[in-house]
Amino acid sequence: MQIKKYSLHFGKRILAKNLDVILAEDKINIISGGNGVGKTTFLDFLAGVGPKTATGEKIGVPAQRDIAYQLQNIHFFPTLTVKQTIEMYRRFGNSLLEDNESFKKIKQTVLDSIWHLKVGQLSGGERKIVLTYGQCLLNKKLYIFDEPTSGVDTTNAKIILKLIAALVVNNEKTVVMTSHNLDQLDGLPFSKIDF
C-alpha cells in the first residue's frame, strides 16, 4: 500500500506537501512527529474520513469496509460487560487471531480476570486493552490505531502492542499507528514514517 503526493493544508498553513508514503505489510507502520503536524489527519485520510484539504493518490488501500480504525478517544458502552463487548466484536469479525498464542495468553492473564465486569468499571488502560483486543478480532486488511498507548502505563502499553504486533506477524495485515513513545516498540517489527 502506498500514498503518492500526500498534501495537507489548513487555510494557508501547509502541513504536508507531496509526501510519498509506503506502508509495509510485515511491520507496524509508525507515523511519528510532533503535536499538530497532521498525523491523525493522515490516518483519517487513509481511512477515507479525512478533510477535503488532505489529498493524495491511494494505491492498494482497501475500501472502508476492509479498514478497522481505532480512534484515540475511546467510547464504549459502559453498561456492557467485557464479555458482551468482545462478543459484539466477534459478531462483526471473522478472525483467526484468537488462536494466536499472544491473544490466548492475554485473554487468560488479563481479560479473564475482568470478563464479567462492566466496561464502565474498568481503568482507562483496561478499556484500551479491551478495545484493541476487539479491533484485532475484526478481519480487516488494514488496521489503523491513533495513539493506542497514550495515557496507559508501561505494563498495559506492552499488552496493547503485543496485540497489535500479532496482526503483522504471520497474519499479513497492514497496521498503521501514531505514537510518541517509540521506545515502547523495542523488539517489535516496525517501520517509522516521519511527519
Contacts in CASP RR format, 6 or more apart in sequence:
PFRMAT RR
TARGET T0000
AUTHOR 0000-0000-0000
METHOD contacts of the structure
MODEL  1
MQIKKYSLHFGKRILAKNLDVILAEDKINIISGGNGVGKTTFLDFLAGVG
PKTATGEKIGVPAQRDIAYQLQNIHFFPTLTVKQTIEMYRRFGNSLLEDN
ESFKKIKQTVLDSIWHLKVGQLSGGERKIVLTYGQCLLNKKLYIFDEPTS
GVDTTNAKIILKLIAALVVNNEKTVVMTSHNLDQLDGLPFSKIDF
1 22 0 8 1.000
1 23 0 8 1.000
1 25 0 8 1.000
1 58 0 8 1.000
1 59 0 8 1.000
1 60 0 8 1.000
1 61 0 8 1.000
1 142 0 8 1.000
1 174 0 8 1.000
2 20 0 8 1.000
2 21 0 8 1.000
2 22 0 8 1.000
2 23 0 8 1.000
2 59 0 8 1.000
2 60 0 8 1.000
3 19 0 8 1.000
3 20 0 8 1.000
3 21 0 8 1.000
3 23 0 8 1.000
3 45 0 8 1.000
3 46 0 8 1.000
3 56 0 8 1.000
3 57 0 8 1.000
3 58 0 8 1.000
3 59 0 8 1.000
3 61 0 8 1.000
4 20 0 8 1.000
4 56 0 8 1.000
4 57 0 8 1.000
4 59 0 8 1.000
5 18 0 8 1.000
5 19 0 8 1.000
5 20 0 8 1.000
5 55 0 8 1.000
5 56 0 8 1.000
5 57 0 8 1.000
6 16 0 8 1.000
6 18 0 8 1.000
6 19 0 8 1.000
6 20 0 8 1.000
6 21 0 8 1.000
6 42 0 8 1.000
6 45 0 8 1.000
6 54 0 8 1.000
6 55 0 8 1.000
6 56 0 8 1.000
7 14 0 8 1.000
7 16 0 8 1.000
7 17 0 8 1.000
7 18 0 8 1.000
7 19 0 8 1.000
7 54 0 8 1.000
7 55 0 8 1.000
7 56 0 8 1.000
8 14 0 8 1.000
8 15 0 8 1.000
8 16 0 8 1.000
8 38 0 8 1.000
8 41 0 8 1.000
8 42 0 8 1.000
8 45 0 8 1.000
8 53 0 8 1.000
8 54 0 8 1.000
8 55 0 8 1.000
9 15 0 8 1.000
9 53 0 8 1.000
10 53 0 8 1.000
11 53 0 8 1.000
15 36 0 8 1.000
15 37 0 8 1.000
15 38 0 8 1.000
15 41 0 8 1.000
16 38 0 8 1.000
16 42 0 8 1.000
16 195 0 8 1.000
19 195 0 8 1.000
21 42 0 8 1.000
21 193 0 8 1.000
23 29 0 8 1.000
23 174 0 8 1.000
23 176 0 8 1.000
24 174 0 8 1.000
24 191 0 8 1.000
25 168 0 8 1.000
25 172 0 8 1.000
25 173 0 8 1.000
25 174 0 8 1.000
26 168 0 8 1.000
26 172 0 8 1.000
26 189 0 8 1.000
27 168 0 8 1.000
27 175 0 8 1.000
27 189 0 8 1.000
27 190 0 8 1.000
27 191 0 8 1.000
28 164 0 8 1.000
28 165 0 8 1.000
28 168 0 8 1.000
28 175 0 8 1.000
28 176 0 8 1.000
28 177 0 8 1.000
28 185 0 8 1.000
28 188 0 8 1.000
28 189 0 8 1.000
28 190 0 8 1.000
28 191 0 8 1.000
29 174 0 8 1.000
29 175 0 8 1.000
29 176 0 8 1.000
29 177 0 8 1.000
29 190 0 8 1.000
29 191 0 8 1.000
29 193 0 8 1.000
30 177 0 8 1.000
30 178 0 8 1.000
30 179 0 8 1.000
30 182 0 8 1.000
30 185 0 8 1.000
30 190 0 8 1.000
30 191 0 8 1.000
30 192 0 8 1.000
30 193 0 8 1.000
31 39 0 8 1.000
31 42 0 8 1.000
31 43 0 8 1.000
31 176 0 8 1.000
31 177 0 8 1.000
31 178 0 8 1.000
31 179 0 8 1.000
31 193 0 8 1.000
31 195 0 8 1.000
32 39 0 8 1.000
32 178 0 8 1.000
32 179 0 8 1.000
32 180 0 8 1.000
32 182 0 8 1.000
32 192 0 8 1.000
32 193 0 8 1.000
32 194 0 8 1.000
32 195 0 8 1.000
33 39 0 8 1.000
33 180 0 8 1.000
33 194 0 8 1.000
33 195 0 8 1.000
34 180 0 8 1.000
34 195 0 8 1.000
37 195 0 8 1.000
38 195 0 8 1.000
39 146 0 8 1.000
39 178 0 8 1.000
39 195 0 8 1.000
40 72 0 8 1.000
40 146 0 8 1.000
40 178 0 8 1.000
41 50 0 8 1.000
41 51 0 8 1.000
41 54 0 8 1.000
42 54 0 8 1.000
42 195 0 8 1.000
43 69 0 8 1.000
43 144 0 8 1.000
43 146 0 8 1.000
43 176 0 8 1.000
43 178 0 8 1.000
44 50 0 8 1.000
44 51 0 8 1.000
44 54 0 8 1.000
45 51 0 8 1.000
45 54 0 8 1.000
45 56 0 8 1.000
46 58 0 8 1.000
46 61 0 8 1.000
46 67 0 8 1.000
46 142 0 8 1.000
46 144 0 8 1.000
46 176 0 8 1.000
47 64 0 8 1.000
47 67 0 8 1.000
47 69 0 8 1.000
47 144 0 8 1.000
48 64 0 8 1.000
48 67 0 8 1.000
49 64 0 8 1.000
49 69 0 8 1.000
61 142 0 8 1.000
62 140 0 8 1.000
62 141 0 8 1.000
62 142 0 8 1.000
66 140 0 8 1.000
66 141 0 8 1.000
66 142 0 8 1.000
67 140 0 8 1.000
67 141 0 8 1.000
67 142 0 8 1.000
67 143 0 8 1.000
67 144 0 8 1.000
68 135 0 8 1.000
68 138 0 8 1.000
68 140 0 8 1.000
68 142 0 8 1.000
68 143 0 8 1.000
68 144 0 8 1.000
69 144 0 8 1.000
69 146 0 8 1.000
70 131 0 8 1.000
70 132 0 8 1.000
70 135 0 8 1.000
70 143 0 8 1.000
70 144 0 8 1.000
70 145 0 8 1.000
70 146 0 8 1.000
70 148 0 8 1.000
71 146 0 8 1.000
72 146 0 8 1.000
72 147 0 8 1.000
72 150 0 8 1.000
74 127 0 8 1.000
74 128 0 8 1.000
74 131 0 8 1.000
76 85 0 8 1.000
76 119 0 8 1.000
76 120 0 8 1.000
76 127 0 8 1.000
76 130 0 8 1.000
76 131 0 8 1.000
77 85 0 8 1.000
77 119 0 8 1.000
78 118 0 8 1.000
78 119 0 8 1.000
78 120 0 8 1.000
79 118 0 8 1.000
79 119 0 8 1.000
79 120 0 8 1.000
80 88 0 8 1.000
80 118 0 8 1.000
80 119 0 8 1.000
81 115 0 8 1.000
81 116 0 8 1.000
81 117 0 8 1.000
81 118 0 8 1.000
81 119 0 8 1.000
82 111 0 8 1.000
82 114 0 8 1.000
82 115 0 8 1.000
82 116 0 8 1.000
82 117 0 8 1.000
82 119 0 8 1.000
82 122 0 8 1.000
82 130 0 8 1.000
83 115 0 8 1.000
83 116 0 8 1.000
85 119 0 8 1.000
85 130 0 8 1.000
85 134 0 8 1.000
86 111 0 8 1.000
86 130 0 8 1.000
86 133 0 8 1.000
86 134 0 8 1.000
86 137 0 8 1.000
89 133 0 8 1.000
89 134 0 8 1.000
89 135 0 8 1.000
89 137 0 8 1.000
89 138 0 8 1.000
90 137 0 8 1.000
92 138 0 8 1.000
93 137 0 8 1.000
93 138 0 8 1.000
93 139 0 8 1.000
94 139 0 8 1.000
95 136 0 8 1.000
95 137 0 8 1.000
95 138 0 8 1.000
95 139 0 8 1.000
97 103 0 8 1.000
97 136 0 8 1.000
97 137 0 8 1.000
97 166 0 8 1.000
97 167 0 8 1.000
97 171 0 8 1.000
98 104 0 8 1.000
98 107 0 8 1.000
98 137 0 8 1.000
100 166 0 8 1.000
100 171 0 8 1.000
102 162 0 8 1.000
102 163 0 8 1.000
102 165 0 8 1.000
102 166 0 8 1.000
103 133 0 8 1.000
103 136 0 8 1.000
103 163 0 8 1.000
103 166 0 8 1.000
106 129 0 8 1.000
106 133 0 8 1.000
106 159 0 8 1.000
106 162 0 8 1.000
106 163 0 8 1.000
107 133 0 8 1.000
110 126 0 8 1.000
110 129 0 8 1.000
110 159 0 8 1.000
111 129 0 8 1.000
111 130 0 8 1.000
111 133 0 8 1.000
114 122 0 8 1.000
114 126 0 8 1.000
114 130 0 8 1.000
119 127 0 8 1.000
119 130 0 8 1.000
120 127 0 8 1.000
122 130 0 8 1.000
124 151 0 8 1.000
124 152 0 8 1.000
125 151 0 8 1.000
125 152 0 8 1.000
125 153 0 8 1.000
125 156 0 8 1.000
126 156 0 8 1.000
128 148 0 8 1.000
128 149 0 8 1.000
128 152 0 8 1.000
128 156 0 8 1.000
128 160 0 8 1.000
129 156 0 8 1.000
129 159 0 8 1.000
129 160 0 8 1.000
129 163 0 8 1.000
132 145 0 8 1.000
132 148 0 8 1.000
132 160 0 8 1.000
132 163 0 8 1.000
132 164 0 8 1.000
133 163 0 8 1.000
135 143 0 8 1.000
135 145 0 8 1.000
136 143 0 8 1.000
136 163 0 8 1.000
136 164 0 8 1.000
136 166 0 8 1.000
136 167 0 8 1.000
140 173 0 8 1.000
141 173 0 8 1.000
141 174 0 8 1.000
142 173 0 8 1.000
142 174 0 8 1.000
142 175 0 8 1.000
142 176 0 8 1.000
143 164 0 8 1.000
143 167 0 8 1.000
143 173 0 8 1.000
143 174 0 8 1.000
143 175 0 8 1.000
143 176 0 8 1.000
144 175 0 8 1.000
144 176 0 8 1.000
144 177 0 8 1.000
145 164 0 8 1.000
145 175 0 8 1.000
145 176 0 8 1.000
145 177 0 8 1.000
145 178 0 8 1.000
146 177 0 8 1.000
146 178 0 8 1.000
147 177 0 8 1.000
147 178 0 8 1.000
147 179 0 8 1.000
147 180 0 8 1.000
148 160 0 8 1.000
148 161 0 8 1.000
148 164 0 8 1.000
148 177 0 8 1.000
148 179 0 8 1.000
149 156 0 8 1.000
149 157 0 8 1.000
149 160 0 8 1.000
149 161 0 8 1.000
149 179 0 8 1.000
149 181 0 8 1.000
149 184 0 8 1.000
150 180 0 8 1.000
152 160 0 8 1.000
154 184 0 8 1.000
157 181 0 8 1.000
157 184 0 8 1.000
158 184 0 8 1.000
161 184 0 8 1.000
161 185 0 8 1.000
161 188 0 8 1.000
164 175 0 8 1.000
164 177 0 8 1.000
165 188 0 8 1.000
165 189 0 8 1.000
167 173 0 8 1.000
167 175 0 8 1.000
168 174 0 8 1.000
168 175 0 8 1.000
168 189 0 8 1.000
169 189 0 8 1.000
179 185 0 8 1.000
182 192 0 8 1.000
END
